[in-house]
Amino acid sequence: MVKVSREFKARLKLADQPAYKIANQAGVNPTTLSKLVNGIEPVRPNDERIRRVAQVLDLRPEEAFTEVTREQDPALMEARQG
């Protein structure tokens, strides 16, 4: 499973512009970006939307993504236990 990286989230949060403006600059719907960052919408490997936002944030594409195993994802662990 792929998610956005901590570095991506940190850069987005600490940027000098609101996330919706960064999303618009990247050509990504701000609501979609929020869903991707918060794990509501799944992130595909090398997701073009994340890559475009990463470019606005001056992140290399490989810095924008992280691979997460089922054991590392609390939501997946809860689903398994429930």
Secondary structure as UniProt FT lines:
FT   STRAND          2..4
FT   HELIX           6..14
FT   HELIX           19..26
FT   HELIX           30..37
FT   TURN            38..39
FT   TURN            45..46
FT   HELIX           48..56
FT   TURN            57..58
FT   HELIX           61..64
FT   STRAND          65..67
FT   HELIX           70..72
FT   HELIX           74..81
//
